[in-house]
Amino acid sequence: MCMDRLCCFNAAYSQLVGVRSSCGSGKGRNHQGSIKVTYGFSLIKGKANHPMEDYHLTKFVQVNGQELGLFAIFDGHLGDSVPAYLQKHLFSNILKEEEFWTHPDRSIKKAYERTDQAILSHSPDLGRGGSTAVTAILINGQKLWIANVGDSRAVLSRGGEARQMTTDHEPSTERGSIETRGGFVSNMPGDVPRVNGQLAVSRAFGDKSLKSHLSSEPDIDQADINHETELLILASDGLWKVMDNQEAVNLARKVKDPLSAAKQLTAEALNRDSKDDISCVVVRFRI
């Protein structure tokens, strides 16, 4: 990345670092382009006896005359240090990659891996926990890049049809790679499959004690925003454990305001007795 573009980005991104985890909600919109983009988010603490471990990020920034929409959910486990680190550094690391404007997919992959290495090197300060991540980068309201590690999910609605843009990284579906790395997948009665009997996802940031058996490589997908593109939902598994993709899209499409849609989705997940922290971002597109 050239220095003037990097300086421009750093000035814009500095607005983001004050965002923090909270049980709350909010909304915003873009400021340029022919496509109107609005977003809303809602976070609700789960019923588990530990502090809120979900973090989110929702922001539009101007970089060298271009507008980027940055959206993410980070679902932490064994503490909130790793999701807090991701909230502060992951997008910054992606956009600092020299190839971002020409090869966003390569930049996202490199930045995910480098961010994980940084987390592992800071493990004495960040603790033994980890985090999932689902990130969305919207370039000038026209091109959408989605990436994920773990089981936080992105779902796009086109013409009312739900399209899952991410892969749920679960131990049962990645048993081969876990065992190749020297780990094992437990499957105890009444419990979900877990890596080495501990972690219920097969890819994650952090988790230093399990890292030799885990990957932090993201799955990446992209989509062009057109007249059929209605909305994007990012959410932690606190939502997806109790609601399928089409149900979530159907509910969100009924509500024009994305903040109200996000609140209704988290409230419905809670009503369905979801025990986990529930975090949701809804992005609406209007051409």
Salt bridges, closest charged atoms under 4 A:
GLU53 OE1 - HIS50 NE2 3.80
GLU97 OE2 - ARG114 NH1 2.79
GLU99 OE2 - ARG106 NH1 2.77
GLU99 OE1 - LYS110 NZ 3.30
ASP116 OD2 - LYS211 NZ 3.05
ASP168 OD2 - ARG153 NH2 2.56
GLU174 OE2 - ARG203 NH2 2.62
GLU179 OE2 - ARG175 NH1 3.91
ASP191 OD2 - ARG194 NE 2.81
ASP207 OD2 - HIS77 NE2 2.70
GLU217 OE2 - LYS109 NZ 3.45
ASP219 OD2 - HIS169 NE2 2.66
ASP219 OD2 - ARG203 NH1 3.91
ASP221 OD2 - ARG163 NH2 2.96
ASP224 OD1 - LYS143 NZ 2.64
GLU230 OE2 - ARG253 NH2 3.00
ASP237 OD2 - LYS241 NZ 3.37
GLU247 OE2 - ARG272 NH1 3.15
GLU268 OE2 - ARG272 NE 2.82
ASP273 OD1 - LYS47 NZ 2.75
ASP273 OD2 - LYS275 NZ 2.60
ASP276 OD2 - LYS241 NZ 3.69
